[in-house]
Amino acid sequence: MRQTKASDERRQEFMDAAEKLFKKNGIVDTTVNNIVKEVDVAKGLFYYYFRSKDDVIDAISERYNEAFSRSISQPEKSTDWDEKLKYFVNSCVRSFEQMKENLKGENENVDLSALTFKALKQAREEAGRSFEKLLEEGKKAGKIHIDHVDYYADLITGGIAYLVARGREDADVISQMIRDLLEGPGKDRKDE
């Protein structure tokens, strides 16, 4: 007799199987048939949980970004803005590094571009929104004096994502560069 699994558990099972196959074969070369074969269920069950393979890609991307969002969240106990800034930058760099690791195939020929594009786009947007709030807080507290914090937030978090993807600098070097940038000329500039 076949065992019935809870809905969320079954959905996760499909996502795990798809992610494994994507990393092994690439997204284009992984079919819905491959996924249901890996899970060992009827194809119709896949369509109960997902409309398409793209739906699975979206779900995996969301899972990566839920972890990303948790990892860049500020600890509630900290009230010092400089400490919050240091924590955010460090956790943002490390979170992008983890995202980069999650988005690697078994070899360099595996194409995960559809998943990579969605996951990184969502991560950059989430990081930008979080950083914008932190910069606004710093501006209100008189810690930084910059206009257009939304642009700075997008520029800096996009820069972090780029530097991590490039892979030339380690996390500590990137974190220090970002903190130096924020503590440099923009810190002393007065609003006009």
ZIDAWO-V313102 format. One line per field, one symbol per residue. ss: DSSP state (H for helix, E for strand, L for the rest). psi: psi as a letter, one per 30 degrees, with the letter a starting at -180 (. if undefined). burial: # if it has 16 or more other C-alpha atoms within 10 Angstrom, else .. A space follows every 50 residues. Layout:
# ZIDAWO-V313102
ss: ???
psi: ???
burial: ???
This chain:
# ZIDAWO-V313102
ss: LLLLLLHHHHHHHHHHHHHHHHHHHLLLLLLHHHHHHHHLLLHHHHHHHL LLHHHHHHHHHHHHHHHHHHHHLLLLLLLLHHHHHHHHHHHHHHHHHHHH HHLLLLLLLLLLHHHHHHHHHHHHHHHHHHHHHHHHHHHHLLLLLLLLHH HHHHHHHHHHHHHHHHLLLLHHHHHHHHHHHHHLHHHHLLLL
psi: kkkklkeeeeeeeeeeeeeeeefefleegkleeeeeeefhlkeeeefefk fleeeeeeeeeeeefeeeeeffkkkffkfkeeeeeeeeeeeeeeeeeeee efgklflffkjgeeeeeeeeeeeeeeeeeeeeeeeeeeeefgeliklhfe eeeeeeeeeeeeeeeegekleeeeeeeeeeeffbefefkkk.
burial: .........##################..###..##.##......#..## ..#..#######.##..##.##.#.........##.############## ..###....###..##.#######.#######.###.##...####..## .###.###.##.##......#..##..#...#..........
